[in-house]
Amino acid sequence: ISISARGRIRRAMNPDALKAALAKSKRPEVVHSSDDAPRQDPSKAYGDVAYWDRRYAKEDTEFEWLCGWDALRPAWVRAVGTRCGAVLHAGCGSSDLGARLKAEGLCRRCVNNDASAGVLDRMREKYPDVEWVAGDCTDLEFRAATFDAVLDKGTLDAYMLGFMASV
């Protein structure tokens, strides 16, 4: 199932059809599937910070997992509203969602967090108006109730894959 830019639910699309559709779009995105995965066990790679450091070193543009801001915005407004205090974007990677949240006035403060310090250095240069904090999002040093909302678009999946690989 996918969500349209207007927040409407659409039926599932097979990966080959999705790749073809994105190839025709004005701004093609990389689609990651088992065909694109490295020969190593991807479940172990996603739980490894070195994997993300290597991946982000190869990518020089923003990348959105699952969907971009245009598709996510209606769901955000329905769930969180148009005025939020502080937001933690956990596992932000090279996403510009936090910067867009703040630029559109949907939050007063956005702290973007990722385990890969290298990608955050690059994002900090592009978007200096939001905060970029390196570290494990399950072990950050913020006081309780610092954030009004937490945004996660795949970090939990990466953690679980890494955790399951170690069991």
Contacts in CASP RR format, 6 or more apart in sequence:
PFRMAT RR
TARGET T0000
AUTHOR 0000-0000-0000
METHOD contacts of the structure
MODEL  1
ISISARGRIRRAMNPDALKAALAKSKRPEVVHSSDDAPRQDPSKAYGDVA
YWDRRYAKEDTEFEWLCGWDALRPAWVRAVGTRCGAVLHAGCGSSDLGAR
LKAEGLCRRCVNNDASAGVLDRMREKYPDVEWVAGDCTDLEFRAATFDAV
LDKGTLDAYMLGFMASV
1 9 0 8 1.000
1 10 0 8 1.000
1 11 0 8 1.000
1 12 0 8 1.000
2 9 0 8 1.000
2 10 0 8 1.000
2 12 0 8 1.000
2 13 0 8 1.000
2 67 0 8 1.000
3 9 0 8 1.000
3 10 0 8 1.000
3 67 0 8 1.000
3 71 0 8 1.000
3 72 0 8 1.000
3 75 0 8 1.000
4 10 0 8 1.000
4 71 0 8 1.000
5 70 0 8 1.000
5 71 0 8 1.000
6 74 0 8 1.000
7 71 0 8 1.000
7 74 0 8 1.000
7 75 0 8 1.000
13 21 0 8 1.000
15 31 0 8 1.000
15 33 0 8 1.000
15 35 0 8 1.000
18 31 0 8 1.000
19 31 0 8 1.000
19 33 0 8 1.000
22 28 0 8 1.000
22 29 0 8 1.000
22 31 0 8 1.000
29 63 0 8 1.000
29 64 0 8 1.000
30 36 0 8 1.000
30 63 0 8 1.000
34 42 0 8 1.000
38 45 0 8 1.000
41 165 0 8 1.000
42 161 0 8 1.000
43 161 0 8 1.000
43 162 0 8 1.000
43 164 0 8 1.000
43 165 0 8 1.000
44 161 0 8 1.000
44 162 0 8 1.000
44 165 0 8 1.000
45 51 0 8 1.000
46 157 0 8 1.000
46 158 0 8 1.000
46 161 0 8 1.000
46 162 0 8 1.000
47 158 0 8 1.000
47 159 0 8 1.000
47 161 0 8 1.000
47 162 0 8 1.000
47 163 0 8 1.000
47 165 0 8 1.000
48 162 0 8 1.000
49 115 0 8 1.000
49 116 0 8 1.000
52 93 0 8 1.000
52 114 0 8 1.000
52 115 0 8 1.000
52 116 0 8 1.000
52 119 0 8 1.000
53 116 0 8 1.000
53 118 0 8 1.000
53 119 0 8 1.000
56 93 0 8 1.000
56 94 0 8 1.000
56 116 0 8 1.000
56 118 0 8 1.000
56 119 0 8 1.000
56 122 0 8 1.000
57 118 0 8 1.000
59 94 0 8 1.000
60 122 0 8 1.000
61 94 0 8 1.000
62 94 0 8 1.000
62 95 0 8 1.000
62 96 0 8 1.000
63 93 0 8 1.000
63 94 0 8 1.000
63 95 0 8 1.000
64 95 0 8 1.000
64 97 0 8 1.000
64 153 0 8 1.000
65 95 0 8 1.000
65 153 0 8 1.000
65 154 0 8 1.000
66 153 0 8 1.000
66 154 0 8 1.000
67 153 0 8 1.000
68 97 0 8 1.000
69 96 0 8 1.000
69 97 0 8 1.000
69 100 0 8 1.000
72 97 0 8 1.000
72 153 0 8 1.000
76 101 0 8 1.000
76 106 0 8 1.000
76 151 0 8 1.000
77 106 0 8 1.000
80 106 0 8 1.000
80 148 0 8 1.000
80 149 0 8 1.000
81 106 0 8 1.000
82 105 0 8 1.000
82 106 0 8 1.000
83 105 0 8 1.000
83 106 0 8 1.000
84 101 0 8 1.000
84 106 0 8 1.000
84 107 0 8 1.000
84 108 0 8 1.000
84 148 0 8 1.000
84 149 0 8 1.000
85 107 0 8 1.000
85 108 0 8 1.000
85 109 0 8 1.000
85 148 0 8 1.000
86 107 0 8 1.000
86 108 0 8 1.000
86 109 0 8 1.000
86 110 0 8 1.000
86 111 0 8 1.000
86 146 0 8 1.000
86 147 0 8 1.000
86 148 0 8 1.000
86 149 0 8 1.000
87 98 0 8 1.000
87 101 0 8 1.000
87 107 0 8 1.000
87 109 0 8 1.000
87 110 0 8 1.000
87 111 0 8 1.000
87 147 0 8 1.000
87 148 0 8 1.000
87 149 0 8 1.000
87 150 0 8 1.000
87 151 0 8 1.000
88 111 0 8 1.000
88 113 0 8 1.000
88 137 0 8 1.000
88 140 0 8 1.000
88 142 0 8 1.000
88 146 0 8 1.000
88 147 0 8 1.000
88 149 0 8 1.000
88 150 0 8 1.000
88 151 0 8 1.000
89 95 0 8 1.000
89 97 0 8 1.000
89 98 0 8 1.000
89 101 0 8 1.000
89 110 0 8 1.000
89 111 0 8 1.000
89 112 0 8 1.000
89 113 0 8 1.000
89 150 0 8 1.000
89 151 0 8 1.000
89 152 0 8 1.000
90 113 0 8 1.000
90 137 0 8 1.000
90 150 0 8 1.000
90 151 0 8 1.000
90 152 0 8 1.000
90 155 0 8 1.000
91 112 0 8 1.000
91 113 0 8 1.000
91 114 0 8 1.000
91 115 0 8 1.000
91 137 0 8 1.000
91 152 0 8 1.000
91 154 0 8 1.000
91 155 0 8 1.000
92 98 0 8 1.000
92 112 0 8 1.000
92 113 0 8 1.000
92 114 0 8 1.000
92 120 0 8 1.000
92 123 0 8 1.000
92 132 0 8 1.000
93 112 0 8 1.000
93 114 0 8 1.000
93 116 0 8 1.000
93 119 0 8 1.000
93 120 0 8 1.000
93 123 0 8 1.000
94 119 0 8 1.000
94 122 0 8 1.000
94 123 0 8 1.000
95 112 0 8 1.000
95 153 0 8 1.000
96 123 0 8 1.000
96 126 0 8 1.000
96 127 0 8 1.000
97 151 0 8 1.000
97 153 0 8 1.000
98 107 0 8 1.000
98 110 0 8 1.000
98 112 0 8 1.000
98 127 0 8 1.000
98 130 0 8 1.000
98 151 0 8 1.000
99 110 0 8 1.000
99 112 0 8 1.000
99 126 0 8 1.000
99 127 0 8 1.000
99 129 0 8 1.000
99 130 0 8 1.000
101 107 0 8 1.000
101 110 0 8 1.000
101 151 0 8 1.000
102 108 0 8 1.000
102 109 0 8 1.000
102 110 0 8 1.000
102 129 0 8 1.000
102 130 0 8 1.000
103 129 0 8 1.000
107 148 0 8 1.000
107 149 0 8 1.000
109 130 0 8 1.000
109 131 0 8 1.000
110 130 0 8 1.000
110 131 0 8 1.000
111 130 0 8 1.000
111 131 0 8 1.000
111 133 0 8 1.000
111 142 0 8 1.000
111 147 0 8 1.000
112 120 0 8 1.000
112 123 0 8 1.000
112 130 0 8 1.000
112 131 0 8 1.000
112 132 0 8 1.000
112 133 0 8 1.000
113 132 0 8 1.000
113 133 0 8 1.000
113 134 0 8 1.000
113 135 0 8 1.000
113 137 0 8 1.000
113 140 0 8 1.000
114 120 0 8 1.000
114 132 0 8 1.000
114 134 0 8 1.000
114 135 0 8 1.000
114 137 0 8 1.000
115 134 0 8 1.000
115 135 0 8 1.000
115 136 0 8 1.000
115 137 0 8 1.000
116 134 0 8 1.000
117 134 0 8 1.000
117 135 0 8 1.000
118 134 0 8 1.000
120 132 0 8 1.000
120 133 0 8 1.000
120 134 0 8 1.000
121 132 0 8 1.000
123 132 0 8 1.000
124 132 0 8 1.000
133 140 0 8 1.000
137 155 0 8 1.000
138 159 0 8 1.000
END
